[in-house]
Amino acid sequence: MSPNTVRKGTGKTAVALAAIVAAAFIIIGLVIYALTIPGVFESLVTILIYAIGIIAVIALVAFAIYSVSSVVVYATKGEITQTDGEYSIDDVESVENSSGDTRK
């Protein structure tokens, strides 16, 4: 170790990580216990099915709104085109000091 470095203890972090792991095991145990009670699993699955259905409906409504509004915005703004310029591929010049192929 160099003289300008200091080693700090990580005891607080280790205790916090141990507490998080213990809390995770307790939560997993409680969930497993709750799912063994008759009727709890079925009600959770029902709630999950309703939640997925509601999210799907919201996504479809948002997609429909975005689709209609994008057509309206496109129709309102129109297209912008440049009419007074003439460009040719022969007008393109190479960049000095570039890493690509250079024409000379």
OpenMM code with the backbone's topology and positions (N, CA, C; nanometers):
from openmm import Vec3, app, unit

residues = "MET SER PRO ASN THR VAL ARG LYS GLY THR GLY LYS THR ALA VAL ALA LEU ALA ALA ILE VAL ALA ALA ALA PHE ILE ILE ILE GLY LEU VAL ILE TYR ALA LEU THR ILE PRO GLY VAL PHE GLU SER LEU VAL THR ILE LEU ILE TYR ALA ILE GLY ILE ILE ALA VAL ILE ALA LEU VAL ALA PHE ALA ILE TYR SER VAL SER SER VAL VAL VAL TYR ALA THR LYS GLY GLU ILE THR GLN THR ASP GLY GLU TYR SER ILE ASP ASP VAL GLU SER VAL GLU ASN SER SER GLY ASP THR ARG LYS".split()
positions = [
    Vec3(0.0856, -0.1171, 0.0000),
    Vec3(0.0000, 0.0000, 0.0000),
    Vec3(0.0898, 0.1228, 0.0000),
    Vec3(0.0546, 0.2232, -0.0773),
    Vec3(0.1358, 0.3435, -0.0834),
    Vec3(0.1105, 0.4292, 0.0401),
    Vec3(0.2023, 0.5199, 0.0711),
    Vec3(0.1880, 0.5978, 0.1944),
    Vec3(0.0714, 0.6967, 0.1939),
    Vec3(0.0205, 0.7336, 0.0769),
    Vec3(-0.0890, 0.8309, 0.0737),
    Vec3(-0.2266, 0.7644, 0.0618),
    Vec3(-0.2348, 0.6339, 0.0861),
    Vec3(-0.3641, 0.5655, 0.0855),
    Vec3(-0.3977, 0.5193, 0.2261),
    Vec3(-0.5263, 0.5129, 0.2524),
    Vec3(-0.5750, 0.4734, 0.3848),
    Vec3(-0.6778, 0.3639, 0.3662),
    Vec3(-0.6675, 0.2596, 0.4445),
    Vec3(-0.7660, 0.1521, 0.4396),
    Vec3(-0.8762, 0.1823, 0.5416),
    Vec3(-0.9996, 0.1856, 0.4918),
    Vec3(-1.1130, 0.2118, 0.5794),
    Vec3(-1.1889, 0.0831, 0.6029),
    Vec3(-1.2496, 0.0713, 0.7170),
    Vec3(-1.3275, -0.0464, 0.7508),
    Vec3(-1.4587, -0.0507, 0.6745),
    Vec3(-1.5033, -0.1707, 0.6458),
    Vec3(-1.6304, -0.1891, 0.5748),
    Vec3(-1.7306, -0.2639, 0.6616),
    Vec3(-1.7156, -0.2526, 0.7916),
    Vec3(-1.8040, -0.3233, 0.8841),
    Vec3(-1.9484, -0.2803, 0.8730),
    Vec3(-1.9721, -0.1492, 0.8596),
    Vec3(-2.1101, -0.0993, 0.8493),
    Vec3(-2.1768, -0.1509, 0.7223),
    Vec3(-2.1017, -0.1523, 0.6135),
    Vec3(-2.1565, -0.2022, 0.4871),
    Vec3(-2.1871, -0.3508, 0.4968),
    Vec3(-2.0991, -0.4271, 0.5600),
    Vec3(-2.1221, -0.5710, 0.5752),
    Vec3(-2.2460, -0.5978, 0.6596),
    Vec3(-2.2654, -0.5220, 0.7659),
    Vec3(-2.3848, -0.5382, 0.8500),
    Vec3(-2.5106, -0.5029, 0.7706),
    Vec3(-2.5029, -0.3962, 0.6914),
    Vec3(-2.6182, -0.3559, 0.6106),
    Vec3(-2.6516, -0.4625, 0.5066),
    Vec3(-2.5492, -0.5194, 0.4420),
    Vec3(-2.5741, -0.6254, 0.3442),
    Vec3(-2.6330, -0.7490, 0.4108),
    Vec3(-2.5842, -0.7828, 0.5289),
    Vec3(-2.6400, -0.8974, 0.6017),
    Vec3(-2.7858, -0.8724, 0.6382),
    Vec3(-2.8186, -0.7488, 0.6759),
    Vec3(-2.9574, -0.7149, 0.7085),
    Vec3(-3.0463, -0.7249, 0.5847),
    Vec3(-2.9947, -0.6823, 0.4701),
    Vec3(-3.0728, -0.6911, 0.3459),
    Vec3(-3.0972, -0.8364, 0.3088),
    Vec3(-2.9945, -0.9203, 0.3210),
    Vec3(-3.0107, -1.0629, 0.2898),
    Vec3(-3.1096, -1.1274, 0.3861),
    Vec3(-3.1007, -1.0957, 0.5143),
    Vec3(-3.1946, -1.1517, 0.6117),
    Vec3(-3.3367, -1.1063, 0.5819),
    Vec3(-3.3545, -0.9789, 0.5466),
    Vec3(-3.4872, -0.9282, 0.5124),
    Vec3(-3.5418, -0.9982, 0.3883),
    Vec3(-3.4552, -1.0238, 0.2907),
    Vec3(-3.4993, -1.0936, 0.1694),
    Vec3(-3.5457, -1.2344, 0.2026),
    Vec3(-3.4697, -1.3059, 0.2873),
    Vec3(-3.5117, -1.4409, 0.3268),
    Vec3(-3.6435, -1.4379, 0.4030),
    Vec3(-3.6614, -1.3408, 0.4893),
    Vec3(-3.7865, -1.3299, 0.5650),
    Vec3(-3.9034, -1.3019, 0.4723),
    Vec3(-3.8847, -1.2107, 0.3776),
    Vec3(-3.9924, -1.1776, 0.2830),
    Vec3(-4.0269, -1.2984, 0.1971),
    Vec3(-3.9244, -1.3697, 0.1486),
    Vec3(-3.9501, -1.4894, 0.0678),
    Vec3(-4.0248, -1.5939, 0.1501),
    Vec3(-3.9850, -1.6112, 0.2744),
    Vec3(-4.0549, -1.7059, 0.3609),
    Vec3(-4.1998, -1.6674, 0.3836),
    Vec3(-4.2261, -1.5388, 0.4064),
    Vec3(-4.3639, -1.4937, 0.4265),
    Vec3(-4.4479, -1.5117, 0.3012),
    Vec3(-4.3880, -1.4867, 0.1838),
    Vec3(-4.4620, -1.5050, 0.0583),
    Vec3(-4.4950, -1.6524, 0.0385),
    Vec3(-4.3981, -1.7399, 0.0653),
    Vec3(-4.4247, -1.8833, 0.0516),
    Vec3(-4.5333, -1.9272, 0.1502),
    Vec3(-4.5278, -1.8778, 0.2723),
    Vec3(-4.6308, -1.9119, 0.3715),
    Vec3(-4.7678, -1.8615, 0.3263),
    Vec3(-4.7732, -1.7373, 0.2758),
    Vec3(-4.9016, -1.6811, 0.2329),
    Vec3(-4.9590, -1.7579, 0.1155),
    Vec3(-4.8721, -1.8053, 0.0257),
    Vec3(-4.9224, -1.8782, -0.0906),
    Vec3(-4.9725, -2.0174, -0.0547),
    Vec3(-4.9348, -2.0689, 0.0621),
    Vec3(-4.9859, -2.2006, 0.1021),
    Vec3(-5.1254, -2.1925, 0.1630),
    Vec3(-5.1698, -2.0722, 0.1969),
    Vec3(-5.3048, -2.0546, 0.2500),
    Vec3(-5.4028, -2.0665, 0.1334),
    Vec3(-5.5068, -2.1490, 0.1472),
    Vec3(-5.6006, -2.1691, 0.0357),
    Vec3(-5.6665, -2.0384, -0.0076),
    Vec3(-5.6687, -2.0144, -0.1376),
    Vec3(-5.7361, -1.8982, -0.1939),
    Vec3(-5.6456, -1.7787, -0.2179),
    Vec3(-5.5323, -1.7719, -0.1519),
    Vec3(-5.4453, -1.6552, -0.1676),
    Vec3(-5.3807, -1.6550, -0.3058),
    Vec3(-5.3293, -1.7696, -0.3488),
    Vec3(-5.2634, -1.7770, -0.4791),
    Vec3(-5.3607, -1.7436, -0.5913),
    Vec3(-5.4810, -1.7957, -0.5829),
    Vec3(-5.5804, -1.7696, -0.6873),
    Vec3(-5.6158, -1.6216, -0.6941),
    Vec3(-5.6291, -1.5575, -0.5788),
    Vec3(-5.6628, -1.4151, -0.5794),
    Vec3(-5.5469, -1.3317, -0.6334),
    Vec3(-5.4231, -1.3725, -0.6034),
    Vec3(-5.3081, -1.2999, -0.6589),
    Vec3(-5.2996, -1.3151, -0.8104),
    Vec3(-5.3272, -1.4342, -0.8594),
    Vec3(-5.3265, -1.4564, -1.0041),
    Vec3(-5.4364, -1.3745, -1.0708),
    Vec3(-5.5528, -1.3678, -1.0083),
    Vec3(-5.6626, -1.2874, -1.0629),
    Vec3(-5.6239, -1.1401, -1.0693),
    Vec3(-5.5640, -1.0900, -0.9621),
    Vec3(-5.5201, -0.9502, -0.9612),
    Vec3(-5.4146, -0.9268, -1.0681),
    Vec3(-5.3227, -1.0208, -1.0845),
    Vec3(-5.2178, -1.0082, -1.1857),
    Vec3(-5.2765, -1.0069, -1.3264),
    Vec3(-5.3759, -1.0906, -1.3507),
    Vec3(-5.4402, -1.0933, -1.4824),
    Vec3(-5.5108, -0.9608, -1.5107),
    Vec3(-5.5819, -0.9080, -1.4119),
    Vec3(-5.6466, -0.7784, -1.4303),
    Vec3(-5.5440, -0.6680, -1.4546),
    Vec3(-5.4341, -0.6691, -1.3813),
    Vec3(-5.3316, -0.5657, -1.3971),
    Vec3(-5.2697, -0.5713, -1.5361),
    Vec3(-5.2397, -0.6920, -1.5846),
    Vec3(-5.1833, -0.7050, -1.7193),
    Vec3(-5.2837, -0.6584, -1.8236),
    Vec3(-5.4095, -0.6912, -1.8058),
    Vec3(-5.5128, -0.6454, -1.9002),
    Vec3(-5.5267, -0.4949, -1.9016),
    Vec3(-5.5235, -0.4324, -1.7840),
    Vec3(-5.5351, -0.2863, -1.7769),
    Vec3(-5.4147, -0.2198, -1.8424),
    Vec3(-5.2948, -0.2728, -1.8181),
    Vec3(-5.1753, -0.2166, -1.8798),
    Vec3(-5.1812, -0.2301, -2.0317),
    Vec3(-5.2300, -0.3432, -2.0811),
    Vec3(-5.2419, -0.3634, -2.2258),
    Vec3(-5.3417, -0.2662, -2.2864),
    Vec3(-5.4545, -0.2446, -2.2197),
    Vec3(-5.5540, -0.1496, -2.2712),
    Vec3(-5.4972, -0.0084, -2.2729),
    Vec3(-5.4280, 0.0313, -2.1671),
    Vec3(-5.3671, 0.1649, -2.1630),
    Vec3(-5.2653, 0.1804, -2.2754),
    Vec3(-5.1835, 0.0767, -2.2995),
    Vec3(-5.0845, 0.0829, -2.4065),
    Vec3(-5.1509, 0.0960, -2.5437),
    Vec3(-5.2593, 0.0222, -2.5654),
    Vec3(-5.3296, 0.0311, -2.6938),
    Vec3(-5.3943, 0.1674, -2.7137),
    Vec3(-5.4531, 0.2229, -2.6093),
    Vec3(-5.5141, 0.3561, -2.6191),
    Vec3(-5.4063, 0.4611, -2.6467),
    Vec3(-5.2935, 0.4514, -2.5773),
    Vec3(-5.1848, 0.5466, -2.6004),
    Vec3(-5.1325, 0.5338, -2.7422),
    Vec3(-5.1167, 0.4111, -2.7934),
    Vec3(-5.0709, 0.3912, -2.9303),
    Vec3(-5.1686, 0.4517, -3.0301),
    Vec3(-5.2971, 0.4345, -3.0072),
    Vec3(-5.3973, 0.4918, -3.0982),
    Vec3(-5.3915, 0.6443, -3.0959),
    Vec3(-5.3776, 0.7021, -2.9772),
    Vec3(-5.3701, 0.8482, -2.9670),
    Vec3(-5.2450, 0.8998, -3.0367),
    Vec3(-5.1313, 0.8336, -3.0132),
    Vec3(-5.0070, 0.8778, -3.0777),
    Vec3(-5.0159, 0.8632, -3.2291),
    Vec3(-5.0783, 0.7564, -3.2765),
    Vec3(-5.0899, 0.7354, -3.4205),
    Vec3(-5.1738, 0.8446, -3.4856),
    Vec3(-5.2882, 0.8738, -3.4257),
    Vec3(-5.3762, 0.9771, -3.4831),
    Vec3(-5.3105, 1.1143, -3.4750),
    Vec3(-5.2490, 1.1445, -3.3617),
    Vec3(-5.1875, 1.2770, -3.3479),
    Vec3(-5.0673, 1.2937, -3.4402),
    Vec3(-4.9943, 1.1869, -3.4694),
    Vec3(-4.8804, 1.2009, -3.5601),
    Vec3(-4.9266, 1.2308, -3.7020),
    Vec3(-5.0386, 1.1734, -3.7431),
    Vec3(-5.0919, 1.2038, -3.8758),
    Vec3(-5.1379, 1.3493, -3.8817),
    Vec3(-5.2012, 1.3963, -3.7759),
    Vec3(-5.2476, 1.5351, -3.7718),
    Vec3(-5.1289, 1.6307, -3.7760),
    Vec3(-5.0246, 1.6024, -3.6993),
    Vec3(-4.9063, 1.6887, -3.6985),
    Vec3(-4.8391, 1.6875, -3.8348),
    Vec3(-4.8277, 1.5713, -3.8971),
    Vec3(-4.7668, 1.5616, -4.0293),
    Vec3(-4.8470, 1.6407, -4.1320),
    Vec3(-4.9792, 1.6296, -4.1261),
    Vec3(-5.0635, 1.7015, -4.2211),
    Vec3(-5.0571, 1.8515, -4.1975),
    Vec3(-5.0445, 1.8940, -4.0711),
    Vec3(-5.0407, 2.0368, -4.0405),
    Vec3(-4.9087, 2.0992, -4.0813),
    Vec3(-4.7979, 2.0350, -4.0494),
    Vec3(-4.6666, 2.0921, -4.0781),
    Vec3(-4.6284, 2.0792, -4.2236),
    Vec3(-4.6643, 1.9725, -4.2892),
    Vec3(-4.6250, 1.9523, -4.4270),
    Vec3(-4.4784, 1.9125, -4.4364),
    Vec3(-4.4264, 1.9170, -4.5571),
    Vec3(-4.2871, 1.8819, -4.5803),
    Vec3(-4.2092, 2.0059, -4.6192),
    Vec3(-4.0827, 2.0063, -4.5828),
    Vec3(-3.9941, 2.1153, -4.6201),
    Vec3(-3.8928, 2.0597, -4.7191),
    Vec3(-3.8897, 2.1176, -4.8367),
    Vec3(-3.7938, 2.0734, -4.9383),
    Vec3(-3.7148, 2.1921, -4.9882),
    Vec3(-3.5934, 2.1659, -5.0321),
    Vec3(-3.5073, 2.2711, -5.0855),
    Vec3(-3.5142, 2.2643, -5.2366),
    Vec3(-3.5460, 2.3774, -5.2987),
    Vec3(-3.5667, 2.3770, -5.4435),
    Vec3(-3.4585, 2.4510, -5.5214),
    Vec3(-3.3766, 2.5322, -5.4547),
    Vec3(-3.2816, 2.6133, -5.5298),
    Vec3(-3.1400, 2.5573, -5.5302),
    Vec3(-3.1174, 2.4395, -5.4809),
    Vec3(-2.9824, 2.3853, -5.4752),
    Vec3(-2.9634, 2.2720, -5.5733),
    Vec3(-2.8428, 2.2665, -5.6304),
    Vec3(-2.8066, 2.1554, -5.7171),
    Vec3(-2.6817, 2.0915, -5.6580),
    Vec3(-2.6910, 1.9640, -5.6307),
    Vec3(-2.5798, 1.8941, -5.5679),
    Vec3(-2.5444, 1.7714, -5.6499),
    Vec3(-2.4169, 1.7412, -5.6540),
    Vec3(-2.3697, 1.6248, -5.7250),
    Vec3(-2.2701, 1.5520, -5.6354),
    Vec3(-2.2559, 1.4232, -5.6562),
    Vec3(-2.1599, 1.3473, -5.5777),
    Vec3(-2.0167, 1.3908, -5.6100),
    Vec3(-1.9973, 1.4498, -5.7278),
    Vec3(-1.8638, 1.4975, -5.7651),
    Vec3(-1.8231, 1.6207, -5.6855),
    Vec3(-1.9188, 1.6901, -5.6248),
    Vec3(-1.8877, 1.8086, -5.5447),
    Vec3(-1.8348, 1.7726, -5.4052),
    Vec3(-1.8444, 1.6476, -5.3656),
    Vec3(-1.8008, 1.6059, -5.2335),
    Vec3(-1.6486, 1.5982, -5.2311),
    Vec3(-1.5885, 1.6630, -5.1316),
    Vec3(-1.4433, 1.6643, -5.1183),
    Vec3(-1.4020, 1.5847, -4.9960),
    Vec3(-1.2810, 1.5308, -5.0013),
    Vec3(-1.2328, 1.4530, -4.8885),
    Vec3(-1.1878, 1.5455, -4.7767),
    Vec3(-1.1894, 1.4933, -4.6559),
    Vec3(-1.1474, 1.5687, -4.5381),
    Vec3(-0.9996, 1.5400, -4.5147),
    Vec3(-0.9217, 1.6441, -4.4939),
    Vec3(-0.7794, 1.6268, -4.4687),
    Vec3(-0.7578, 1.5554, -4.3356),
    Vec3(-0.6545, 1.4731, -4.3284),
    Vec3(-0.6157, 1.4007, -4.2079),
    Vec3(-0.7261, 1.3080, -4.1564),
    Vec3(-0.8019, 1.2542, -4.2462),
    Vec3(-0.9065, 1.1602, -4.2042),
    Vec3(-0.8523, 1.0182, -4.2122),
    Vec3(-0.9159, 0.9286, -4.1428),
    Vec3(-0.8693, 0.7903, -4.1426),
    Vec3(-0.9286, 0.7086, -4.2566),
    Vec3(-1.0233, 0.7651, -4.3298),
    Vec3(-1.0858, 0.6925, -4.4405),
    Vec3(-1.0018, 0.7016, -4.5670),
    Vec3(-1.0566, 0.6454, -4.6738),
    Vec3(-0.9877, 0.6531, -4.8022),
    Vec3(-0.9907, 0.7970, -4.8516),
    Vec3(-0.8789, 0.8453, -4.8964),
    Vec3(-0.8733, 0.9841, -4.9451),
    Vec3(-0.8378, 0.9839, -5.0934),
    Vec3(-0.9065, 1.0698, -5.1661),
    Vec3(-0.8765, 1.0851, -5.3092),
    Vec3(-0.7844, 1.2038, -5.3261),
    Vec3(-0.6905, 1.1939, -5.4156),
    Vec3(-0.5996, 1.3071, -5.4396),
    Vec3(-0.5880, 1.3322, -5.5866),
] * unit.nanometer
topology = app.Topology()
chain = topology.addChain("A")
for resn in residues:
    res = topology.addResidue(resn, chain)
    for name in ("N", "CA", "C"):
        topology.addAtom(name, app.Element.getBySymbol(name[0]), res)
